[in-house]
Amino acid sequence: MLPTNPGDADARGANPSPFRLVLVALLVVALVILAVAVVAGPPKRNGGAGPTVAPGTSARAGASGFEPGRVAVTLQPFAAGLTAPLAIVNAGDGSGRLFVAEQGGRIRVIAAGTVAAQPFLDLADRITAGGERGLLGLAFAPGYPSDPRLFVDYTDRNGDTEISSFTVRPTDAGQADPASEVRILHVSQPFANHNGGALLFDPSGMLLISLGDGGSGGDPQGNGQSLATLLGKILRIDVRQTTADHPYAIPPDNPFVPDPDEPLVQNPAGPRLEIWLSGLRNPWRMSLDRTTHDLWIGDVGQDAWEEIDVQRVGAPAGTNFGWNRMEGTHCFEPAAACASEALILPVSDYGHDLGCTVIGGAVYRGSAQTALRGGYVFADYCSGRIWAIDAAGGGYRQPVLVDESGINPSAFGEDEAGELFVADIAGGRILRVTAGPR
């Protein structure tokens, strides 16, 4: 089961009563003037969400070659026989294989559309699975198989987050050794939900780790806005420099490293040096645009709004995406007057009249689905709706519905060629994303 918000209701009001024609005309003029002022506002600190946009308003990005309103997506069966698939990755080794993390603790291999009978790795004996817990993410080391490690994010027997590496057997590329575990990072979880769980490597070879705010509802511990905790963050660590005492190093260009030329010492009262991005509620899935290297994040909302965040390549690190002051582009706590230049707004969001749990996707950069090129594709777990937005440019953009899938999507993933796949958690299937003109 994915991180959902059952029983949440959309907070939007009813349609307003009609006004006389002259008042309507004046209101339209006022809104146009306001929209122009918003779009022309000062750029935000990281450039990732474009111009300043007040909560509840929107600014259209400049057009690129991708036109989501002209695209229709269809999901084609690819592989079946899985149990609660939660993540899809490739190893980048030229084998053409896909690797799927099952919630119960197994990593399965798909070759030519067939799921291998024997798991690549089975961790069921060391994890807690169910609800929002389990084997949540995996990533292969850059340069695999020269570096024969894969990295996993799972909830241990106590329900805490464990980031570990495992080594593929030297005599069998189809098997990782469960006895080879090296524990890299342990994060205590105060509640059972909001564990995040996505892993990926950035272009510099640093491991990115998504962590939720610790759970419960409304972020009762204030973790999203606290730099003293790893919860509610995207972390960035160097797993190439490891010793028995220090299984990872802090990249010197992380935003809260006080002085890259001095020895790294964690100040107990200061920001955690592993932090890359903050202000996130439950960043369940994230991906890197393989062309621009922008980082895209699907952040699961509280009870009204689901959001898509983006950190553009080259933007200063340390971005604060707003939770729990904001939920999507809307105030959360406080309920009004929450806007701040220190907070970066989503590039897109949608209300709970359309779904309840955003599943972050990917920017399509493959060659087979020409209609999708340059589009960011994402979905909702509860409604099965699939949306697309233009990945280029700055500013807010409304999600455009491209498919009513009829499944419960749990993750997107890419093969080595950039073709896009989606996991159906309830059906135990992997489906290929295809597209054509609408």
Backbone torsions as a table, in degrees:
resi	resn	phi	psi	omega
1	MET	NA	137.5	-176.5
2	LEU	-90.0	170.1	176.8
3	PRO	-67.6	99.2	-177.8
4	THR	-115.2	171.9	179.0
5	ASN	-129.0	69.2	-176.0
6	PRO	-62.3	142.3	177.5
7	GLY	85.0	-3.8	178.4
8	ASP	-69.6	145.9	179.9
9	ALA	-123.4	148.7	176.3
10	ASP	-66.1	136.8	-174.9
11	ALA	-95.4	8.2	-178.1
12	ARG	-73.0	149.8	-179.8
13	GLY	-83.5	177.1	178.4
14	ALA	-76.5	167.4	179.1
15	ASN	-64.1	140.2	-179.9
16	PRO	-70.9	158.2	175.7
17	SER	-70.1	150.9	-179.5
18	PRO	-69.4	148.2	177.1
19	PHE	-112.7	168.2	174.8
20	ARG	-66.3	155.0	-173.2
21	LEU	-55.0	-42.2	-176.1
22	VAL	-66.4	-38.8	178.9
23	LEU	-67.8	-37.3	177.0
24	VAL	-61.4	-44.1	-179.7
25	ALA	-61.1	-43.5	178.8
26	LEU	-63.5	-39.3	179.3
27	LEU	-64.7	-42.3	178.3
28	VAL	-60.1	-44.3	179.1
29	VAL	-60.9	-43.4	-179.6
30	ALA	-62.8	-40.3	179.9
31	LEU	-66.9	-38.2	177.9
32	VAL	-62.0	-44.8	179.2
33	ILE	-62.0	-42.2	179.3
34	LEU	-63.6	-42.8	-179.8
35	ALA	-62.1	-41.5	178.8
36	VAL	-62.8	-41.7	179.9
37	ALA	-64.0	-39.6	-179.8
38	VAL	-64.9	-47.8	-177.8
39	VAL	-63.7	-32.6	-177.7
40	ALA	-84.2	2.5	-178.0
41	GLY	-64.3	170.4	-177.2
42	PRO	-65.3	145.1	179.8
43	PRO	-66.5	147.5	177.9
44	LYS	-74.6	168.4	-169.3
45	ARG	-60.7	-39.7	-175.8
46	ASN	-102.0	-3.3	179.8
47	GLY	70.2	-1.7	-172.9
48	GLY	-72.6	-36.6	-179.2
49	ALA	-106.2	13.4	174.3
50	GLY	73.2	-147.3	-175.4
51	PRO	-64.8	161.7	174.9
52	THR	-63.5	130.3	179.0
53	VAL	-129.9	122.6	178.8
54	ALA	-65.9	149.5	178.6
55	PRO	-52.5	131.7	177.4
56	GLY	88.8	-3.3	177.6
57	THR	-111.5	175.3	-178.8
58	SER	-144.8	153.8	175.1
59	ALA	-131.4	126.5	-178.2
60	ARG	-75.7	136.3	175.8
61	ALA	-78.8	161.3	174.7
62	GLY	-66.2	146.4	-176.3
63	ALA	-71.9	147.2	171.4
64	SER	-121.3	-161.9	179.5
65	GLY	-73.2	-15.5	-176.9
66	PHE	-90.1	130.6	179.6
67	GLU	-124.8	93.4	-174.5
68	PRO	-61.0	-28.3	-180.0
69	GLY	-67.7	-13.1	180.0
70	ARG	-106.6	13.1	-174.3
71	VAL	-115.7	137.6	170.9
72	ALA	-122.1	126.8	-178.7
73	VAL	-99.5	142.9	174.3
74	THR	-130.9	139.1	177.8
75	LEU	-99.5	125.7	-179.0
76	GLN	-108.3	133.4	178.6
77	PRO	-56.1	137.2	179.7
78	PHE	-125.8	-49.0	-179.9
79	ALA	-151.2	148.0	-178.2
80	ALA	-136.3	176.3	177.8
81	GLY	92.5	17.0	179.2
82	LEU	-98.3	164.8	178.0
83	THR	-122.1	110.9	178.3
84	ALA	50.3	63.3	178.2
85	PRO	-70.2	134.0	-175.7
86	LEU	-122.1	-13.9	-178.9
87	ALA	-154.3	145.9	179.7
88	ILE	-131.5	124.7	177.3
89	VAL	-141.1	165.4	168.5
90	ASN	-114.9	161.8	-176.8
91	ALA	-91.8	-8.2	-178.4
92	GLY	64.5	26.3	-175.1
93	ASP	-106.5	7.5	179.7
94	GLY	81.0	3.4	-176.9
95	SER	-82.6	-18.6	-177.0
96	GLY	77.0	5.4	-178.9
97	ARG	-79.5	151.3	167.5
98	LEU	-110.6	145.4	179.3
99	PHE	-119.2	130.5	-174.5
100	VAL	-122.1	127.8	174.4
101	ALA	-88.1	122.9	173.8
102	GLU	-93.4	142.7	-175.0
103	GLN	-56.5	-35.3	-177.5
104	GLY	-70.2	-10.3	173.9
105	GLY	123.4	1.2	-178.7
106	ARG	-104.5	145.2	169.9
107	ILE	-105.0	123.1	-178.0
108	ARG	-108.4	151.8	-178.9
109	VAL	-109.4	132.5	174.3
110	ILE	-115.0	121.6	176.8
111	ALA	-125.6	122.7	179.7
112	ALA	53.7	39.2	175.7
113	GLY	80.5	5.3	180.0
114	THR	-114.8	132.0	178.4
115	VAL	-84.0	122.6	179.1
116	ALA	-63.8	141.6	-177.6
117	ALA	-66.3	-37.5	-177.2
118	GLN	-91.3	129.0	178.3
119	PRO	-62.9	148.0	173.7
120	PHE	-68.3	-35.7	177.9
121	LEU	-157.0	138.3	179.9
122	ASP	-124.9	114.5	-178.1
123	LEU	-114.4	17.8	-173.7
124	ALA	-59.4	-25.4	-176.4
125	ASP	-79.7	-5.4	-175.7
126	ARG	-127.5	11.4	-176.9
127	ILE	-123.9	163.3	167.2
128	THR	-106.4	124.5	-177.7
129	ALA	-122.9	151.7	179.9
130	GLY	122.2	149.9	-175.2
131	GLY	62.6	-121.6	179.4
132	GLU	-103.5	15.1	-179.4
133	ARG	-107.2	162.0	176.8
134	GLY	140.4	-159.2	172.3
135	LEU	-82.7	107.1	-165.3
136	LEU	-101.8	-24.8	-176.5
137	GLY	-161.4	159.3	175.3
138	LEU	-153.3	156.1	177.8
139	ALA	-155.3	142.1	176.8
140	PHE	-92.2	147.0	179.5
141	ALA	-60.7	142.2	173.8
142	PRO	-57.8	137.1	-179.0
143	GLY	82.9	5.8	175.6
144	TYR	-54.4	136.6	12.6
145	PRO	-96.3	6.0	176.2
146	SER	-57.6	-42.2	167.2
147	ASP	-100.1	104.3	-168.6
148	PRO	-83.5	29.4	-176.8
149	ARG	-100.5	147.1	165.1
150	LEU	-123.8	154.0	-174.6
151	PHE	-120.3	139.6	-177.0
152	VAL	-130.6	154.4	173.6
153	ASP	-121.1	118.6	178.6
154	TYR	-141.9	161.4	173.5
155	THR	-94.4	125.3	-174.4
156	ASP	-77.6	-171.9	-175.0
157	ARG	-64.7	-18.6	176.0
158	ASN	-95.4	-0.8	-178.8
159	GLY	86.3	7.4	178.9
160	ASP	-89.6	158.3	-179.9
161	THR	-78.7	132.5	176.3
162	GLU	-125.8	124.2	171.9
163	ILE	-104.8	119.5	-176.0
164	SER	-135.3	160.4	171.6
165	SER	-114.5	152.3	174.0
166	PHE	-133.1	155.4	-177.9
167	THR	-111.2	135.9	176.6
168	VAL	-73.2	139.4	-179.1
169	ARG	-60.6	132.8	-177.0
170	PRO	-65.1	-22.5	-178.3
171	THR	-100.3	0.5	-176.5
172	ASP	-151.2	101.1	-179.2
173	ALA	-68.8	-7.8	179.1
174	GLY	-96.0	9.3	-176.9
175	GLN	-142.6	132.5	168.0
176	ALA	-99.7	149.5	-175.2
177	ASP	-88.3	112.5	-179.0
178	PRO	-65.6	-18.7	178.4
179	ALA	-83.6	-3.1	-175.8
180	SER	-92.4	11.5	-174.1
181	GLU	-60.0	130.6	170.5
182	VAL	-118.6	115.6	-178.9
183	ARG	-79.9	125.6	-172.8
184	ILE	-103.3	-46.0	-175.8
185	LEU	-147.8	131.6	177.3
186	HIS	-118.0	130.0	179.0
187	VAL	-127.6	118.5	177.8
188	SER	-67.9	139.4	-179.3
189	GLN	-113.1	118.6	-177.9
190	PRO	-72.6	-23.5	179.6
191	PHE	-135.7	171.1	-174.3
192	ALA	-80.8	-16.6	-174.8
193	ASN	-109.1	175.0	177.6
194	HIS	60.5	57.8	-180.0
195	ASN	-96.3	-5.0	-174.4
196	GLY	61.6	-130.1	172.7
197	GLY	125.9	-4.6	-178.4
198	ALA	-81.1	143.2	175.6
199	LEU	-129.9	141.8	168.6
200	LEU	-163.3	163.0	178.0
201	PHE	-104.1	136.2	177.7
202	ASP	-84.5	173.4	-176.0
203	PRO	-60.6	-21.0	179.0
204	SER	-88.7	2.5	178.0
205	GLY	86.9	10.3	177.8
206	MET	-87.5	144.3	179.7
207	LEU	-86.0	124.9	175.3
208	LEU	-99.3	135.2	-175.9
209	ILE	-130.1	127.8	177.6
210	SER	-99.1	132.9	178.4
211	LEU	-129.7	134.8	175.5
212	GLY	-76.2	179.7	-173.0
213	ASP	-80.1	4.2	178.2
214	GLY	104.8	-16.5	170.9
215	GLY	105.1	-160.4	-166.7
216	SER	63.6	-141.2	178.8
217	GLY	-137.4	139.2	177.0
218	GLY	77.5	7.8	-180.0
219	ASP	59.0	64.4	-173.9
220	PRO	-64.2	-22.7	179.8
221	GLN	-93.1	-1.0	178.9
222	GLY	67.1	30.3	-174.4
223	ASN	-71.8	-32.2	-178.0
224	GLY	-58.5	-36.9	-176.8
225	GLN	-102.5	6.2	179.0
226	SER	-101.4	125.5	177.9
227	LEU	-86.9	1.0	178.7
228	ALA	-86.3	-5.3	-179.7
229	THR	-127.8	154.2	176.5
230	LEU	-82.9	-11.9	-177.7
231	LEU	-72.7	143.6	-179.1
232	GLY	75.9	30.6	-171.6
233	LYS	-136.7	165.0	158.5
234	ILE	-104.1	124.4	179.2
235	LEU	-98.9	157.7	176.9
236	ARG	-140.0	116.7	-177.3
237	ILE	-133.5	161.4	-179.9
238	ASP	-106.2	108.5	-178.9
239	VAL	-96.4	9.6	175.3
240	ARG	-84.2	-26.6	-179.1
241	GLN	-104.7	96.9	-174.8
242	THR	-128.2	144.0	170.7
243	THR	-136.5	172.5	179.6
244	ALA	-61.3	-35.4	-178.9
245	ASP	-86.5	-25.6	-176.3
246	HIS	-132.6	92.9	-176.7
247	PRO	-72.7	-5.6	174.1
248	TYR	-153.1	163.3	176.4
249	ALA	-116.6	160.0	175.8
250	ILE	-91.3	122.1	176.2
251	PRO	-60.9	132.3	-176.8
252	PRO	-64.5	-17.9	179.0
253	ASP	-95.5	11.0	170.7
254	ASN	-62.6	149.3	-166.9
255	PRO	-68.0	-24.1	-174.9
256	PHE	-107.4	12.4	171.4
257	VAL	-71.3	120.7	-171.7
258	PRO	-66.1	-39.3	-178.5
259	ASP	-154.2	109.1	-177.3
260	PRO	-59.7	-19.4	-177.8
261	ASP	-90.3	-4.4	-179.5
262	GLU	-107.5	157.4	175.3
263	PRO	-57.8	139.5	-177.5
264	LEU	-78.2	120.5	177.4
265	VAL	-132.0	125.3	179.2
266	GLN	-77.2	121.1	175.6
267	ASN	-81.8	117.4	-177.1
268	PRO	-56.8	-27.1	-179.0
269	ALA	-95.0	-3.5	-174.3
270	GLY	-104.9	-176.8	179.1
271	PRO	-63.7	146.3	174.7
272	ARG	-69.2	131.6	-172.5
273	LEU	-73.7	-16.9	178.3
274	GLU	-74.2	-16.1	-172.0
275	ILE	-69.2	132.9	175.5
276	TRP	-109.6	-46.7	179.2
277	LEU	-137.0	153.4	-176.5
278	SER	-136.6	-177.5	176.6
279	GLY	72.9	38.7	-177.9
280	LEU	-118.5	145.0	-178.2
281	ARG	-90.9	-57.8	177.2
282	ASN	-153.3	80.8	-178.9
283	PRO	-73.6	82.4	-171.2
284	TRP	-66.7	-43.3	-179.7
285	ARG	-137.9	140.3	177.8
286	MET	-140.5	160.4	-178.9
287	SER	-152.3	158.3	175.0
288	LEU	-107.2	130.4	171.9
289	ASP	-64.7	117.2	-174.0
290	ARG	-70.9	-10.9	176.1
291	THR	-95.9	-50.5	-176.6
292	THR	-94.6	-19.9	-175.3
293	HIS	69.8	15.9	171.0
294	ASP	-64.1	144.7	178.8
295	LEU	-98.8	122.2	-179.1
296	TRP	-109.0	134.8	-173.5
297	ILE	-131.5	127.1	169.4
298	GLY	-96.1	112.0	-175.9
299	ASP	-106.6	115.6	-176.6
300	VAL	-68.5	132.8	-173.9
301	GLY	-88.0	-178.7	-176.8
302	GLN	-86.0	-87.8	-175.9
303	ASP	-130.9	7.2	-177.5
304	ALA	-141.3	-34.0	-169.6
305	TRP	-137.7	138.4	173.8
306	GLU	-110.3	144.5	-172.2
307	GLU	-135.4	154.8	171.9
308	ILE	-116.4	124.1	177.8
309	ASP	-111.8	154.3	177.3
310	VAL	-141.7	135.4	172.9
311	GLN	-110.4	107.4	-177.2
312	ARG	-70.0	144.9	179.3
313	VAL	-61.8	139.5	-179.8
314	GLY	86.3	-11.6	178.1
315	ALA	-73.9	148.1	177.7
316	PRO	-57.7	139.2	177.7
317	ALA	-74.8	176.1	-178.9
318	GLY	88.8	12.0	-179.7
319	THR	-58.8	138.7	176.4
320	ASN	-110.1	114.1	-176.4
321	PHE	-88.4	5.6	161.8
322	GLY	106.2	-25.0	-177.8
323	TRP	-67.7	134.2	10.2
324	ASN	-107.3	17.8	170.7
325	ARG	-66.6	-33.7	-177.9
326	MET	-132.3	150.8	170.7
327	GLU	-122.4	110.3	-170.3
328	GLY	64.9	-135.9	178.0
329	THR	-92.9	18.8	-172.0
330	HIS	-122.6	148.7	177.9
331	CYS	-66.0	141.8	174.9
332	PHE	-120.2	-58.8	179.2
333	GLU	-145.0	101.6	10.9
334	PRO	-76.2	168.0	-176.3
335	ALA	-75.6	-11.0	178.5
336	ALA	-150.4	163.1	176.7
337	ALA	54.8	45.2	-178.2
338	CYS	-98.4	-11.1	-174.0
339	ALA	-61.7	142.2	-179.6
340	SER	-154.2	142.7	176.8
341	GLU	-66.3	-15.6	178.5
342	ALA	-78.7	-12.1	-177.0
343	LEU	-107.4	136.1	178.7
344	ILE	-102.3	125.4	-176.0
345	LEU	-81.9	158.2	178.3
346	PRO	-62.2	157.9	173.2
347	VAL	-82.9	-18.5	176.2
348	SER	-161.2	153.4	172.4
349	ASP	-153.8	167.0	176.6
350	TYR	-149.9	156.3	-175.1
351	GLY	-89.8	170.3	-177.2
352	HIS	-78.9	6.7	165.5
353	ASP	-77.2	-14.0	-177.3
354	LEU	-110.6	-10.9	-178.3
355	GLY	169.5	-170.2	-178.3
356	CYS	-141.4	-12.8	-177.5
357	THR	-148.4	111.0	-179.5
358	VAL	-74.4	139.0	174.9
359	ILE	-114.4	103.8	-179.1
360	GLY	-60.1	141.5	-176.5
361	GLY	-115.2	-131.3	-175.4
362	ALA	-153.3	157.7	171.3
363	VAL	-83.1	123.9	-176.7
364	TYR	-75.7	122.9	178.2
365	ARG	-129.0	18.2	177.1
366	GLY	-78.2	-171.6	-177.3
367	SER	-116.5	-18.4	-173.1
368	ALA	-78.3	-30.8	-175.6
369	GLN	-109.9	79.9	-172.5
370	THR	-61.4	-30.0	-178.5
371	ALA	-67.5	-19.7	-176.7
372	LEU	-95.5	-8.6	-172.8
373	ARG	-58.0	127.7	179.5
374	GLY	84.4	4.6	179.3
375	GLY	-102.4	140.5	172.1
376	TYR	-92.0	123.5	-174.7
377	VAL	-111.1	130.6	179.0
378	PHE	-147.7	176.0	-171.3
379	ALA	-148.9	176.9	173.5
380	ASP	-122.4	132.0	-177.2
381	TYR	-64.1	-42.4	-172.8
382	CYS	-76.1	-46.1	-174.8
383	SER	-90.5	-18.7	-176.5
384	GLY	75.6	3.6	179.5
385	ARG	-69.7	142.3	176.4
386	ILE	-118.8	131.0	-179.1
387	TRP	-120.4	163.9	173.7
388	ALA	-140.3	147.0	173.4
389	ILE	-136.9	158.1	174.8
390	ASP	-68.2	124.6	-178.0
391	ALA	-80.3	-13.4	-174.6
392	ALA	-89.0	156.9	171.8
393	GLY	80.5	179.9	-180.0
394	GLY	-107.5	176.0	174.6
395	GLY	92.5	165.2	180.0
396	TYR	-77.9	146.5	172.3
397	ARG	-141.4	141.5	178.9
398	GLN	-70.9	138.8	174.8
399	PRO	-67.1	141.7	-179.3
400	VAL	-111.4	122.8	-179.4
401	LEU	-68.4	126.0	179.4
402	VAL	-118.9	-10.1	177.0
403	ASP	-166.3	141.9	166.0
404	GLU	-102.5	94.7	-164.6
405	SER	-75.6	-29.5	-176.8
406	GLY	77.1	8.3	178.4
407	ILE	-117.5	176.1	171.7
408	ASN	-106.2	90.6	-178.5
409	PRO	-67.2	138.9	177.6
410	SER	-119.3	-19.5	-179.2
411	ALA	-168.9	153.5	167.5
412	PHE	-110.3	157.5	175.0
413	GLY	-157.1	161.1	-179.4
414	GLU	-116.8	146.3	168.5
415	ASP	-86.4	-176.6	-175.0
416	GLU	-64.6	-24.6	-179.9
417	ALA	-88.9	-1.3	-179.6
418	GLY	88.7	8.9	175.4
419	GLU	-75.1	148.3	-168.1
420	LEU	-106.1	138.1	179.4
421	PHE	-131.0	157.1	178.4
422	VAL	-133.2	144.1	178.7
423	ALA	-96.1	135.3	174.0
424	ASP	-103.9	102.9	-172.5
425	ILE	-65.6	-41.9	-177.0
426	ALA	-73.0	-37.3	-178.6
427	GLY	-85.3	-9.1	-179.8
428	GLY	63.5	35.7	-175.3
429	ARG	-124.5	158.3	166.4
430	ILE	-114.5	130.2	-178.5
431	LEU	-120.1	145.9	177.8
432	ARG	-86.9	135.3	177.9
433	VAL	-86.2	119.0	176.0
434	THR	-121.6	161.6	-174.8
435	ALA	-151.6	152.5	175.1
436	GLY	-150.6	-178.9	-179.8
437	PRO	-69.4	147.6	177.2
438	ARG	-87.9	NA	NA
